[in-house]
């Protein structure tokens, strides 16, 4: 009651097949076993095995025996196989011709056994095919493509190798081979002899033994190369063909092209002419790539190579100088003078010509110790090789060339922030680094130190330590790559302490590896952190209690700061009008905020060194003061660190004065004007006839005045043309004092 079980032997699952011998699918084969193998129902036999082949995933295209046009669900899609020995086979001669390139085909087998019905008639069990017993094969009938990329010129002077690419759309590249043909010999090169062109015939594809294998990689497309050891020796002046062919994994090979192409038109079959190599020189040191920088003593030898020549010359030019200068054994000379009339290819056999001088040998090298011009200069070195034979020569077509910089100047770096001896808030340390152009700054570092000597404790970005520690700073534009580089350090700074001194050193490096520490000799630039505001005192005028003053041509005082004071400002307000003073327009500046005037020469002011004492005496100040008014005088200071006084203390930075320049008036009430009195009738103590009067101060209310401080009288009489004055003890004539 069990059906047979069939197994596909050919094709292996996923196998590629092609039309080339050794890779063809000649038949489909497999085995089928009848079950059960023992016990009831055993002993039967497999009587037939059928095969079904489907094109791709299309169930309407199974093999009918003639075409892939049979629905896969019908019995007609199953074709009988032939029992051969112990295997069942199906001849694919007709099927292969109907397969398509690049298509995958599914193969299934099913078996019939010899089971009988109850009445003895044939009633075979039919195998049901499961997916796990399916297998597939793939068809690759197309040839792979090959391309020669190098040589890429028709004229070839020398070979460093032959290279190209290869690709296959189906089974993939198995190998690439190359063959060489001589038009002169009319034959292909024989790799077995490594010297003779004796294989094949003109115009024919080379025989297999004329090919050499190329090295390949696993990229897509495949890159391949043939080294110089697998390239024949070619004679100058002769024409050769190079043929590349790729072979895929089922033996398909690149077809032989109908004709060659001449590079730079590339193909798998190119035609080239081997020519005598041109003399060539290359500068190897200084190296190619990014322009190098050397100190004055950093470059002592220029080194290079030469091919196909017997002499090499160098020309060294300072292209920074204007006009340019060329080196000669006698020194640097203007190119305008030394190269006058020199054509680019000027050459004289056996002589130095137009600034070109021979090298020490043909390896080659040239000693250039100490030849460089002073300062920082961009140098151009040219090399040219020549092949001299008697009086004739062949000169290198394109000269070797290298540019570099000889830097004989040290870089420098300055600190711009903090920019004074005292600093209030140090959120960053910044500066400028520079080198003589075309020199290039490559890095800046600083130390931050403190202590009694300034160099005893160093900040490392996280803590203080005793050993010097250099902190790298950043270029403002993120990269140190020019001769002028602003720099900054804004992170990892210490917590600054008010009143404490700190020292800074800079270390700057340029591309020529000059390293300069600034300042040198163990010194450093110092600054003191100052977060305390200065204080100011107005000393003149001094009007405690406001009895009044009548002289104020100037205002003066002193100022103090724990660091260094920098500037003084004064503001004056008329308390009666609430207007502030201007040295130009007087008291006409409104507003709540003081109209501050700097104490400077421009405004009639004078400052002592460090602004510790000051005098404010603007022209015409007193003429602007209204008699009978009070005036508020404010003074404030700023220090070098930028701290500004903002609290005003009465009697110190704030004072009020009463301005009174109006004289008091007095009146005599006894004696009366023109009156006559007996001696005892006037001015006698105890008789009630004192000399009396009244005194009044001005101006009157609502203006203010300082009040009458006292009153005095002068008593005199005239006798015989002489005036006698009362001198307390009696009257006396003469001068009154």
VENMORA-V440976 format. One record per residue. N is the residue number from 1. OMEGA is omega in degrees with one decimal (999 if undefined). Layout:
((N/OMEGA) (N/OMEGA))
//
This chain:
((1/178.9) (2/177.6) (3/175.8) (4/174.7) (5/-175.5) (6/178.8) (7/178.8) (8/176.3) (9/178.1) (10/10.7) (11/166.7) (12/-174.9) (13/176.3) (14/-176.1) (15/172.7) (16/174.8) (17/179.0) (18/-176.3) (19/-175.7) (20/-179.3) (21/-178.7) (22/-178.5) (23/-176.9) (24/173.7) (25/-174.8) (26/-179.8) (27/168.9) (28/-176.5) (29/178.5) (30/179.0) (31/178.2) (32/-176.4) (33/179.3) (34/178.2) (35/-1.7) (36/-178.4) (37/-179.7) (38/178.0) (39/-178.1) (40/178.7) (41/-179.6) (42/177.1) (43/178.0) (44/-177.6) (45/171.7) (46/-175.9) (47/-180.0) (48/173.4) (49/179.7) (50/-179.9) (51/174.6) (52/180.0) (53/-178.6) (54/176.4) (55/177.8) (56/-179.9) (57/-175.3) (58/-178.5) (59/175.7) (60/-174.8) (61/171.3) (62/-176.6) (63/-179.0) (64/-171.7) (65/178.1) (66/-175.7) (67/171.8) (68/-176.6) (69/-175.6) (70/174.7) (71/-173.8) (72/179.6) (73/-176.5) (74/-179.2) (75/-176.8) (76/178.5) (77/178.4) (78/-175.2) (79/-177.4) (80/176.1) (81/-178.0) (82/177.2) (83/178.5) (84/-173.8) (85/-178.1) (86/-177.3) (87/173.3) (88/-174.9) (89/173.9) (90/-178.8) (91/-175.9) (92/-177.6) (93/179.6) (94/-177.7) (95/-174.8) (96/-178.8) (97/-179.6) (98/177.8) (99/-177.7) (100/-178.7) (101/174.9) (102/-176.9) (103/174.6) (104/-178.7) (105/179.4) (106/-179.7) (107/174.1) (108/172.8) (109/170.7) (110/-176.9) (111/173.4) (112/176.6) (113/-173.1) (114/-177.5) (115/-179.6) (116/174.0) (117/-178.8) (118/-179.4) (119/176.7) (120/177.7) (121/-177.7) (122/177.6) (123/-171.4) (124/169.7) (125/-177.2) (126/-179.7) (127/173.6) (128/-173.5) (129/175.8) (130/-176.5) (131/-176.0) (132/177.9) (133/175.5) (134/171.1) (135/-178.2) (136/171.0) (137/-176.8) (138/-174.5) (139/177.2) (140/-179.8) (141/-175.9) (142/-179.2) (143/178.1) (144/179.6) (145/176.4) (146/-179.7) (147/173.0) (148/179.2) (149/179.5) (150/11.9) (151/177.6) (152/172.6) (153/-179.5) (154/179.2) (155/-178.2) (156/-179.6) (157/178.7) (158/-179.1) (159/167.5) (160/-179.3) (161/174.9) (162/-175.6) (163/179.9) (164/-179.5) (165/176.4) (166/-178.2) (167/175.7) (168/-174.4) (169/-172.1) (170/-171.6) (171/178.2) (172/-176.7) (173/174.8) (174/177.4) (175/176.6) (176/-179.9) (177/-177.9) (178/176.8) (179/-174.0) (180/-176.8) (181/176.9) (182/176.5) (183/179.6) (184/-178.4) (185/-179.4) (186/-177.7) (187/178.1) (188/-179.9) (189/178.1) (190/-179.1) (191/-177.9) (192/179.7) (193/179.5) (194/179.0) (195/-173.1) (196/171.8) (197/-171.6) (198/-173.2) (199/174.2) (200/-178.1) (201/-179.8) (202/175.2) (203/-177.7) (204/174.7) (205/-177.4) (206/174.1) (207/-175.7) (208/-176.3) (209/175.4) (210/-178.3) (211/169.9) (212/-179.5) (213/175.7) (214/172.1) (215/-177.6) (216/173.2) (217/-176.0) (218/-179.1) (219/174.9) (220/-3.2) (221/-179.1) (222/172.7) (223/-178.7) (224/179.0) (225/171.6) (226/-178.1) (227/-176.5) (228/-179.6) (229/180.0) (230/178.8) (231/-178.6) (232/172.6) (233/-177.8) (234/-177.5) (235/177.7) (236/178.3) (237/179.5) (238/-176.0) (239/-177.2) (240/173.3) (241/173.5) (242/-176.2) (243/176.1) (244/174.1) (245/175.6) (246/175.7) (247/178.4) (248/-171.4) (249/173.2) (250/171.5) (251/175.3) (252/-177.3) (253/175.7) (254/-177.8) (255/177.8) (256/-177.3) (257/179.9) (258/-177.8) (259/178.2) (260/169.1) (261/177.5) (262/176.7) (263/18.7) (264/170.6) (265/-172.5) (266/177.2) (267/175.8) (268/-176.1) (269/-173.6) (270/-179.9) (271/-177.4) (272/171.8) (273/176.6) (274/-178.0) (275/177.3) (276/-176.7) (277/175.5) (278/175.5) (279/-177.6) (280/174.8) (281/179.8) (282/175.1) (283/-180.0) (284/176.7) (285/7.7) (286/-175.3) (287/176.0) (288/179.9) (289/-178.2) (290/-178.0) (291/-177.7) (292/177.3) (293/-179.7) (294/170.3) (295/-177.7) (296/-179.5) (297/-173.4) (298/179.1) (299/-177.0) (300/-176.9) (301/171.2) (302/-171.3) (303/177.8) (304/179.9) (305/178.7) (306/175.0) (307/170.4) (308/177.1) (309/177.5) (310/173.3) (311/178.5) (312/176.5) (313/177.1) (314/169.5) (315/-175.8) (316/-173.9) (317/172.6) (318/-176.0) (319/173.8) (320/179.5) (321/178.1) (322/-3.3) (323/179.0) (324/177.8) (325/179.6) (326/179.8) (327/171.9) (328/177.2) (329/179.0) (330/179.6) (331/-177.8) (332/-175.5) (333/-179.9) (334/177.3) (335/178.4) (336/-179.9) (337/-169.1) (338/-176.6) (339/179.0) (340/178.1) (341/-179.1) (342/171.6) (343/-178.6) (344/-177.0) (345/179.5) (346/-176.5) (347/175.3) (348/-177.9) (349/174.3) (350/-177.7) (351/169.0) (352/-172.5) (353/171.9) (354/175.8) (355/176.7) (356/179.4) (357/-175.3) (358/176.7) (359/-176.6) (360/-179.6) (361/-175.8) (362/176.6) (363/12.0) (364/171.6) (365/179.8) (366/178.2) (367/-178.5) (368/-178.6) (369/172.3) (370/-177.0) (371/-165.4) (372/176.5) (373/179.7) (374/-180.0) (375/-179.6) (376/-171.9) (377/173.6) (378/-174.6) (379/174.9) (380/176.6) (381/176.3) (382/174.9) (383/175.6) (384/177.7) (385/177.4) (386/172.7) (387/-177.3) (388/174.9) (389/-174.4) (390/-179.8) (391/179.8) (392/-178.3) (393/168.4) (394/-173.9) (395/176.6) (396/-174.7) (397/-179.9) (398/-173.5) (399/169.1) (400/-172.3) (401/175.6) (402/175.1) (403/174.3) (404/-177.3) (405/170.1) (406/-172.5) (407/-179.4) (408/-179.7) (409/176.1) (410/173.1) (411/177.2) (412/178.9) (413/179.5) (414/175.0) (415/178.2) (416/176.6) (417/4.0) (418/-175.5) (419/-179.5) (420/-178.2) (421/179.0) (422/-178.3) (423/-178.9) (424/-179.1) (425/-179.1) (426/179.1) (427/176.3) (428/171.2) (429/-175.6) (430/-178.6) (431/-177.0) (432/173.7) (433/-178.1) (434/176.0) (435/178.4) (436/179.6) (437/11.1) (438/173.3) (439/-176.2) (440/173.4) (441/178.9) (442/178.6) (443/175.9) (444/175.4) (445/176.4) (446/166.8) (447/171.8) (448/-175.6) (449/178.4) (450/-177.2) (451/-177.7) (452/179.1) (453/-179.0) (454/-176.5) (455/-177.5) (456/-179.8) (457/-171.9) (458/177.7) (459/-178.3) (460/-179.6) (461/179.8) (462/-176.9) (463/178.1) (464/179.0) (465/-175.8) (466/-178.7) (467/176.9) (468/-180.0) (469/-178.1) (470/179.8) (471/176.6) (472/177.5) (473/-176.9) (474/170.5) (475/-180.0) (476/178.7) (477/174.3) (478/-176.6) (479/172.2) (480/-175.7) (481/179.5) (482/-178.0) (483/179.9) (484/-172.7) (485/167.9) (486/-177.4) (487/-176.8) (488/169.2) (489/-174.6) (490/179.3) (491/178.2) (492/179.8) (493/179.3) (494/172.5) (495/-173.8) (496/-178.8) (497/-178.1) (498/177.9) (499/-177.4) (500/-179.9) (501/177.9) (502/-178.4) (503/179.3) (504/168.8) (505/177.8) (506/172.7) (507/-173.7) (508/-178.3) (509/174.4) (510/-173.1) (511/176.7) (512/178.3) (513/166.5) (514/178.1) (515/-175.5) (516/175.6) (517/-176.9) (518/-14.5) (519/-178.6) (520/173.9) (521/175.2) (522/177.5) (523/-178.5) (524/175.3) (525/-175.6) (526/170.0) (527/-179.8) (528/176.6) (529/-176.2) (530/179.0) (531/-178.1) (532/-179.6) (533/176.7) (534/176.0) (535/-175.8) (536/177.7) (537/173.0) (538/-179.3) (539/179.9) (540/4.4) (541/179.3) (542/-173.8) (543/-178.8) (544/-177.5) (545/177.3) (546/172.8) (547/176.4) (548/174.9) (549/177.8) (550/176.8) (551/178.4) (552/177.7) (553/179.8) (554/174.3) (555/-176.5) (556/179.9) (557/-179.0) (558/176.7) (559/-178.5) (560/174.5) (561/178.0) (562/174.4) (563/179.7) (564/-179.8) (565/-172.9) (566/-174.3) (567/177.3) (568/176.9) (569/-179.1) (570/172.5) (571/-178.1) (572/179.9) (573/171.7) (574/-175.1) (575/-179.8) (576/-176.6) (577/-175.7) (578/177.9) (579/-177.8) (580/-174.5) (581/171.5) (582/179.4) (583/-178.0) (584/-171.4) (585/179.0) (586/-176.1) (587/178.3) (588/-179.9) (589/-179.7) (590/175.9) (591/-179.9) (592/-175.3) (593/179.9) (594/174.3) (595/-173.4) (596/178.5) (597/179.6) (598/174.6) (599/-177.9) (600/-177.7) (601/-178.4) (602/-178.1) (603/177.9) (604/-177.1) (605/177.8) (606/178.3) (607/171.1) (608/174.1) (609/-178.5) (610/173.0) (611/178.8) (612/171.5) (613/-171.5) (614/179.1) (615/179.0) (616/-175.5) (617/178.7) (618/-178.9) (619/174.9) (620/-178.3) (621/-175.9) (622/-179.0) (623/179.9) (624/-175.1) (625/179.7) (626/-179.8) (627/-179.9) (628/179.3) (629/172.8) (630/-179.4) (631/175.5) (632/178.5) (633/176.8) (634/174.5) (635/177.0) (636/-178.3) (637/165.8) (638/179.1) (639/-177.0) (640/-178.7) (641/179.4) (642/174.6) (643/-179.0) (644/177.4) (645/-177.3) (646/178.0) (647/-174.4) (648/-175.2) (649/-179.9) (650/-177.9) (651/177.9) (652/179.3) (653/177.7) (654/177.7) (655/179.7) (656/178.8) (657/173.1) (658/-178.6) (659/-176.9) (660/178.8) (661/178.0) (662/-175.9) (663/175.2) (664/177.3) (665/-179.3) (666/-178.1) (667/177.7) (668/179.1) (669/175.0) (670/0.6) (671/176.7) (672/-176.9) (673/177.0) (674/-177.2) (675/178.2) (676/-174.7) (677/167.9) (678/-173.9) (679/-177.0) (680/-177.6) (681/-177.5) (682/173.0) (683/-178.2) (684/178.7) (685/175.9) (686/-179.3) (687/176.4) (688/179.0) (689/177.9) (690/165.5) (691/-173.5) (692/175.6) (693/178.6) (694/176.5) (695/-179.4) (696/175.1) (697/179.2) (698/3.3) (699/179.8) (700/176.0) (701/10.7) (702/176.1) (703/-179.1) (704/172.6) (705/-176.5) (706/178.5) (707/-179.2) (708/178.3) (709/179.9) (710/178.1) (711/179.9) (712/176.6) (713/173.2) (714/-176.9) (715/-177.4) (716/172.6) (717/-175.3) (718/179.3) (719/177.9) (720/177.3) (721/-179.3) (722/-179.3) (723/178.8) (724/-176.9) (725/176.7) (726/-178.2) (727/-178.4) (728/-176.8) (729/-178.7) (730/-179.5) (731/179.9) (732/175.2) (733/179.1) (734/-176.7) (735/179.6) (736/177.7) (737/999))
//
